[in-house]
Amino acid sequence: MKDTASARLTRASGTNFYYAFRILPETKRRAIYALYAFCRSVDDCVDEPDGEREAGLSRWLAEVQRAYAGRPESELGRELAEAVTRLPIPRGAFEDIVAGCRMDLTTTRYATFAELRVYCERVASAVGLASIEIFGYDDSRTRAYAVELGMALQLTNILRDVAPDAARDRLYLPLEDLARFGVGETELVAFAHDPTRPRPAGLHELLAFEAERARSHYTAAARALPERDRRSMLPAEIMGGIYRAVLETWASRGFPVGGPRIALSKARKLWIAARTLLRVRFGA
């Protein structure tokens, strides 16, 4: 396979998705690398100190339109054009991803989980809906699987990244949940900035509740996946297995806020990928 810019970016990023992507045939692998590189590019527009913010989001959205029209202007745009020409990736998925990133420019708090779900579905479930078009599926119920798995992955990221998000003045944990467990917004943000401070009362219970919510989405995804599409969704199942392990590792360490970011070793990721392959293909 040609070593494209998006392939290099995916490999260099150390993403947990890389081990799931490697099992795909070349055409699909090129497409998923391009999708991942697009997501990283628009995310960097809002997360990096030198990000282009709204100008960058608008620029990438325009490049998506050009890719669908067969007139891309960038290397990544050309890779996206190749992908959308060969595979039925919906344009709306790219538009939703950009809309989700745009929310990070204007929204730093979510009053309810219903509000947070809109964000998660845009930045994560939309990626899942694009991905299953690359993987290929037969049963329309697989779209519900993509939505639920995207929710689970995004909630996992939110939980392990409370501290770095707080450093950007973002708090994704719903304020209604903080109130339910008696955790003050100000004290949580202060603790996220300085974990040597006394841990807020109720924080452990709050994070345990949020972890269980994430688990419920992994469970919902498993229930939604039709048997006939299990093999084609193997890359997604590997992603889910790795991220579920990240969630459980974080939980087993007492729901830490701050400190080293929870990550799995390369060996463990490969073991999860192999175990998932055996389970999906052979029922092992």
C-alpha positions, -999 to 999 in steps of 0.1 A, spaced: 0 0 0 12 35 -9 24 54 22 -1 83 20 -1 114 42 -32 102 61 -16 68 67 15 84 81 -6 107 103 -26 77 116 5 57 124 23 86 140 -7 96 162 -5 63 182 -43 61 180 -60 30 194 -78 28 160 -46 19 141 -47 -17 152 -83 -21 140 -75 -4 106 -46 -27 98 -68 -57 92 -87 -40 63 -80 -46 26 -60 -18 9 -89 2 -6 -109 3 27 -77 10 47 -69 40 25 -104 53 30 -104 48 68 -70 65 71 -84 95 51 -115 97 74 -93 95 105 -69 122 91 -99 145 84 -112 140 119 -78 148 134 -74 179 111 -107 195 121 -102 186 157 -68 203 157 -85 234 143 -102 239 177 -78 221 201 -44 232 191 -30 266 203 -22 275 167 -54 260 153 -73 280 127 -106 277 146 -137 287 125 -116 296 95 -101 261 95 -134 243 100 -149 263 71 -118 255 49 -121 218 56 -158 217 50 -153 234 17 -126 208 8 -151 181 16 -176 197 -9 -148 198 -35 -139 162 -28 -174 151 -36 -174 173 -67 -141 157 -78 -121 189 -75 -101 186 -43 -72 210 -37 -52 193 -10 -34 159 -6 -59 149 20 -88 162 -1 -76 139 -29 -76 109 -6 -111 118 6 -122 122 -31 -109 87 -38 -127 73 -8 -161 89 -15 -159 80 -51 -154 43 -43 -175 40 -12 -210 53 -1 -197 76 27 -225 101 34 -215 137 30 -237 145 60 -213 126 82 -185 150 74 -208 179 80 -218 166 114 -182 160 124 -174 197 116 -206 208 134 -195 189 165 -160 205 164 -177 239 160 -195 233 193 -161 232 210 -156 268 199 -188 280 216 -198 255 243 -178 248 274 -205 233 296 -234 209 291 -264 213 313 -279 179 306 -269 145 292 -293 151 263 -273 182 253 -240 162 256 -255 134 235 -259 158 206 -222 167 208 -211 130 211 -233 119 181 -217 146 160 -181 141 168 -182 103 173 -213 86 161 -211 104 128 -176 90 124 -191 55 131 -218 60 105 -191 69 79 -169 40 90 -195 13 86 -199 24 50 -162 17 45 -163 -16 64 -195 -27 45 -227 -40 60 -260 -56 50 -285 -49 78 -297 -14 84 -297 -21 121 -260 -18 120 -264 20 119 -278 19 154 -247 -1 164 -224 26 150 -243 53 169 -241 35 202 -205 25 198 -196 61 189 -213 72 221 -194 47 242 -160 56 227 -166 94 231 -178 90 267 -146 69 275 -125 97 261 -144 123 281 -138 104 313 -101 99 310 -96 135 298 -114 155 324 -81 173 334 -68 182 300 -103 193 289 -105 215 321 -72 231 311 -91 243 279 -120 255 301 -142 226 289 -163 204 312 -182 177 294 -197 160 325 -233 172 325 -240 198 352 -272 180 361 -250 150 371 -227 172 392 -257 185 411 -270 150 416 -238 140 434 -232 173 451 -200 181 432 -195 218 426 -184 229 391 -158 253 405 -143 228 428 -142 201 401 -124 223 377 -99 234 404 -92 198 413 -87 189 376 -61 217 374 -44 205 407 -51 169 417 -31 174 449 -60 194 463 -85 175 484 -107 153 462 -143 168 461 -169 149 481 -191 130 457 -166 129 429 -159 92 431 -197 84 430 -201 109 401 -174 93 380 -186 58 388 -220 68 376 -205 82 343 -185 50 338 -216 29 341 -233 52 316 -204 45 292 -207 8 298 -244 9 290 -236 22 255 -210 -6 249 -238 -30 259 -263 -13 237 -239 -14 208 -234 -52 213 -271 -58 214 -277 -37 182 -251 -54 160 -269 -79 137 -253 -114 135 -249 -111 97 -227 -80 100 -204 -92 129 -176 -102 106 -176 -70 85 -177 -50 118 -145 -66 131 -125 -34 129 -152 -16 149 -153 -45 174 -115 -42 179 -119 -5 185 -146 -11 210 -126 -38 228 -96 -15 231 -116 15 244 -136 -7 268 -103 -19 282 -92 18 286 -124 25 305 -120 -5 328 -83 3 334 -93 39 344 -121 26 367 -98 0 383 -74 28 392 -101 46 412 -114 70 385 -83 93 385 -85 129 374 -52 143 362 -19 125 362 -7 103 333 -33 97 306 -46 62 307 -32 42 278 -27 6 269 6 -10 259 11 -20 223 12 -57 234 -22 -54 251 -38 -37 222 -25 -65 199 -38 -91 224 -72 -75 224 -72 -73 186 -63 -110 184 -89 -120 210 -116 -100 193 -108 -116 159 -111 -151 174 -144 -142 191 -159 -127 160 -147 -153 135 -148 -185 155 -169 -177 185 -139 -183 208 
